[in-house]
Amino acid sequence: MKKQNEKVRKFFDEYAAKFDALYGEDVRANLFNRIFRASVYERFRLAATDAERLCEGFSVLDVGTGPGRYLSLMAPKAGRLVGVDLSDGMLGPARARAELEGYTDKLELLAGDFLNVDFGEEFDLILAFGYFDYVFEPAAHFRRMNDLCRGILLATFPKRWHPLTIQRKIRYTLNRCPVRFYSLSNVNGYIATTDYAEADVIDIGREYYVRMNKGVY
Ligand SMILES: C[S@@+](CC[C@H](N)C(=O)[O-])C[C@H]1O[C@@H](n2cnc3c(N)ncnc32)[C@H](O)[C@@H]1O
């Protein structure tokens, strides 16, 4: 595994339980999280709305699925759910959540680097939330998502120029986890390389929420 990926995997293996807890009602209400993690909650809300555009039984690939909160969000309407993540520690809560909520029969969880996993299928919906922060060949990851997607792609990109960027860079550096940030022109540059009929970039504070649709839904 590449050195950068190894650092990311190690960081998320250790951070898994705390990261999962960020979605809990009481943690969301905490003032620190309402200020510093507002975009994490806003992207979750937007994804729920965007998924309504898909027909019952859609397939979803969640790239960097972490604790599988988005798989759980999609589960009632989806026909097939695939989550991929570098970190086994993160996949533990994703598996436990699926067992608790009863959707293991339509779920596949894969441990590994998204660029190297052979999926052998295309997906109606691809998600990449809080993912591009930790990848070091973003253009290649974005291209692969485009190749695997036949419907809607939803992704976030953390902003390079934002008051919260510096503290985040410092926090992650102290925790030995590499993190990267994007300008709006970086994001538009990736979009320009793809073949989606619609592409929107929505400013949600600390990050850009990207919604792309091949026009089939
Ligand atoms: C901040 S978490 C986001 C989890 C989830 N998408 C969410 O928003 O709740 C980022 C996840 O991406 C995973 N990740 C980073 N690089 C990856 C790669 N190359 N392939 C697969 N997963 C990766 C990390 O292990 C981590 O679990």
The ligand as a MOL file (V3000), in Angstrom:
LIG
                    3D

  0  0  0     0  0            999 V3000
M  V30 BEGIN CTAB
M  V30 COUNTS 27 29 0 0 0
M  V30 BEGIN ATOM
M  V30 1 C -13.7670 11.3530 6.7130 0
M  V30 2 S -14.0940 9.6740 6.3380 0 CHG=1
M  V30 3 C -15.6850 9.8890 5.5630 0
M  V30 4 C -16.6110 8.7230 5.7960 0
M  V30 5 C -18.0070 8.8590 5.1680 0
M  V30 6 N -17.9490 9.0510 3.7370 0
M  V30 7 C -18.7810 9.9610 5.8140 0
M  V30 8 O -18.8000 11.0860 5.2500 0
M  V30 9 O -19.3850 9.7400 6.8710 0 CHG=-1
M  V30 10 C -13.0470 9.3480 4.9180 0
M  V30 11 C -12.9050 7.8600 4.6350 0
M  V30 12 O -12.2510 7.6700 3.3590 0
M  V30 13 C -11.4380 6.5140 3.4670 0
M  V30 14 N -10.4230 6.5430 2.3850 0
M  V30 15 C -9.4490 7.4600 2.1930 0
M  V30 16 N -8.7260 7.1470 1.0940 0
M  V30 17 C -9.2710 6.0110 0.5680 0
M  V30 18 C -8.9920 5.2110 -0.5910 0
M  V30 19 N -7.9840 5.4990 -1.4020 0
M  V30 20 N -9.7810 4.1410 -0.8400 0
M  V30 21 C -10.8170 3.8260 0.0030 0
M  V30 22 N -11.1160 4.5480 1.1170 0
M  V30 23 C -10.3670 5.6260 1.4010 0
M  V30 24 C -10.8380 6.6340 4.8680 0
M  V30 25 O -10.3280 5.3970 5.3460 0
M  V30 26 C -12.0410 7.1360 5.6700 0
M  V30 27 O -12.7770 6.0970 6.2480 0
M  V30 END ATOM
M  V30 BEGIN BOND
M  V30 1 1 1 2
M  V30 2 1 2 3
M  V30 3 1 2 10
M  V30 4 1 3 4
M  V30 5 1 4 5
M  V30 6 1 5 6
M  V30 7 1 5 7
M  V30 8 2 7 8
M  V30 9 1 7 9
M  V30 10 1 10 11
M  V30 11 1 11 12
M  V30 12 1 11 26
M  V30 13 1 12 13
M  V30 14 1 13 14
M  V30 15 1 13 24
M  V30 16 1 14 15
M  V30 17 1 14 23
M  V30 18 2 15 16
M  V30 19 1 16 17
M  V30 20 1 17 18
M  V30 21 2 17 23
M  V30 22 1 18 19
M  V30 23 2 18 20
M  V30 24 1 20 21
M  V30 25 2 21 22
M  V30 26 1 22 23
M  V30 27 1 24 25
M  V30 28 1 24 26
M  V30 29 1 26 27
M  V30 END BOND
M  V30 END CTAB
M  END
